[in-house]
Amino acid sequence: MFSYIRSSIINHMNIDNLIEEFLAEKHAGMDYSEMRQLLKNRGADEDQVRSIIRSVDDQFLRGQEKSGTETQMSMVFITGLILFIASVVLSAGSYFQWIDLNGFYILAYGPACTGLSMMTFSRVRARSRSTGNYFGRMKRNK
């Protein structure tokens, strides 16, 4: 009888709110054993504790992976932008005689195309992460 009362207490609480609360605590540095003890003190049975901790862990790891990928794609975009701007400045500088090359011109189309490709790749990759499709369209359910 007491197990039914304890399980009904945790069932009436919003489990999503519990997961969000413990996810915030995990970001703040709380250990899983502390979470387990708090859940048991609130009246959760072992299956519910395991389920909630698993959900918190999955969301925490997904957030860590996502932030690392976003940082990496931002660096690829910035590197491509710098490469593109440098090649345009070098090409324009040699054409308009800002850089004196004794009558020679530099047309840096290779670095410009590489920079554009890097910027495009980073945006397509970021979009594919958010939608689950490499071209940014939603997947069709068949």
C-alpha positions as CSV (number, residue, x, y, z in Angstrom):
1,M,0.0,0.0,0.0
2,F,2.8,2.4,0.8
3,S,4.5,1.8,-2.5
4,Y,1.3,2.7,-4.3
5,I,1.1,6.0,-2.3
6,R,4.7,6.8,-3.0
7,S,4.4,6.0,-6.8
8,S,1.2,8.0,-7.0
9,I,3.0,11.0,-5.4
10,I,5.7,11.1,-8.1
11,N,3.2,10.4,-10.9
12,H,1.1,13.4,-10.0
13,M,4.1,15.6,-10.1
14,N,5.0,16.7,-13.6
15,I,7.9,14.5,-14.6
16,D,9.0,16.9,-17.3
17,N,9.4,19.6,-14.7
18,L,11.5,17.2,-12.6
19,I,13.7,16.4,-15.6
20,E,14.2,20.1,-16.4
21,E,14.9,20.9,-12.7
22,F,17.5,18.1,-12.4
23,L,19.0,19.1,-15.8
24,A,19.6,22.6,-14.5
25,E,21.1,21.1,-11.4
26,K,23.4,18.9,-13.5
27,H,24.6,21.9,-15.4
28,A,25.3,23.5,-12.0
29,G,27.4,20.5,-11.0
30,M,25.1,18.2,-9.1
31,D,26.2,14.5,-9.1
32,Y,23.8,11.7,-10.2
33,S,24.0,10.1,-6.8
34,E,22.7,13.3,-5.2
35,M,19.9,13.4,-7.8
36,R,19.0,9.8,-7.0
37,Q,18.9,10.5,-3.3
38,L,16.7,13.6,-3.8
39,L,14.3,11.6,-5.9
40,K,14.0,8.8,-3.4
41,N,13.4,11.4,-0.7
42,R,10.5,12.8,-2.8
43,G,9.0,9.4,-3.0
44,A,10.0,8.0,-6.3
45,D,10.5,4.3,-6.8
46,E,13.6,2.8,-8.3
47,D,12.2,2.5,-11.9
48,Q,11.1,6.1,-11.9
49,V,14.5,7.3,-10.5
50,R,16.3,5.3,-13.2
51,S,14.0,6.7,-15.9
52,I,14.4,10.3,-14.8
53,I,18.2,10.0,-14.4
54,R,18.5,8.4,-17.8
55,S,16.5,11.3,-19.4
56,V,18.6,13.9,-17.6
57,D,21.8,12.2,-18.8
58,D,20.6,11.9,-22.4
59,Q,19.6,15.6,-22.5
60,F,22.8,16.7,-20.8
61,L,25.0,14.8,-23.3
62,R,22.9,16.0,-26.3
63,G,23.5,19.6,-25.1
64,Q,27.2,19.0,-24.7
65,E,27.5,17.5,-28.2
66,K,25.4,20.3,-29.8
67,S,27.4,23.1,-28.3
68,G,30.7,21.6,-29.4
69,T,29.4,21.1,-33.0
70,E,28.1,24.6,-33.1
71,T,31.4,26.1,-32.0
72,Q,33.3,24.0,-34.6
73,M,30.9,25.1,-37.4
74,S,31.2,28.7,-36.3
75,M,35.0,28.5,-36.5
76,V,34.8,27.0,-40.0
77,F,32.5,29.8,-41.1
78,I,34.8,32.5,-39.6
79,T,37.9,30.9,-41.2
80,G,36.1,30.8,-44.6
81,L,35.0,34.4,-44.3
82,I,38.6,35.6,-43.4
83,L,40.0,33.6,-46.4
84,F,37.4,35.0,-48.7
85,I,37.9,38.6,-47.6
86,A,41.7,38.3,-47.7
87,S,41.6,37.0,-51.3
88,V,39.2,39.8,-52.4
89,V,41.4,42.4,-50.8
90,L,44.5,40.9,-52.4
91,S,42.9,40.7,-55.8
92,A,41.4,44.2,-55.6
93,G,44.7,45.6,-54.2
94,S,46.8,44.3,-57.1
95,Y,44.2,45.5,-59.7
96,F,43.8,49.0,-58.3
97,Q,47.5,49.3,-57.6
98,W,47.1,49.5,-53.8
99,I,49.7,46.8,-53.7
100,D,52.6,47.5,-56.0
101,L,53.6,44.4,-57.9
102,N,55.4,46.1,-60.8
103,G,52.6,45.6,-63.3
104,F,51.6,42.1,-62.3
105,Y,48.1,41.3,-61.1
106,I,47.0,38.6,-58.6
107,L,43.6,37.0,-59.1
108,A,43.1,34.9,-56.0
109,Y,40.1,33.0,-57.1
110,G,41.3,29.7,-55.5
111,P,41.2,31.1,-51.9
112,A,38.0,33.0,-52.6
113,C,36.2,29.8,-53.8
114,T,37.6,27.9,-50.9
115,G,36.4,30.5,-48.4
116,L,32.9,30.5,-50.0
117,S,32.9,26.7,-49.9
118,M,33.8,26.7,-46.2
119,M,31.1,29.2,-45.4
120,T,28.5,27.3,-47.4
121,F,29.5,24.0,-45.8
122,S,29.2,25.3,-42.3
123,R,25.7,26.7,-42.9
124,V,24.5,23.5,-44.6
125,R,26.0,21.4,-41.9
126,A,24.4,23.5,-39.1
127,R,21.0,23.3,-40.9
128,S,21.3,19.5,-41.3
129,R,22.0,19.2,-37.6
130,S,18.8,21.1,-36.8
131,T,16.5,19.4,-39.3
132,G,18.1,16.0,-39.5
133,N,18.5,16.3,-43.3
134,Y,21.7,17.3,-45.1
135,F,19.8,19.6,-47.5
136,G,17.7,21.2,-44.8
137,R,14.3,19.9,-45.8
138,M,12.1,18.0,-43.4
139,K,12.1,14.2,-43.7
140,R,9.1,12.6,-45.2
141,N,7.3,9.9,-43.3
142,K,6.4,7.1,-45.7
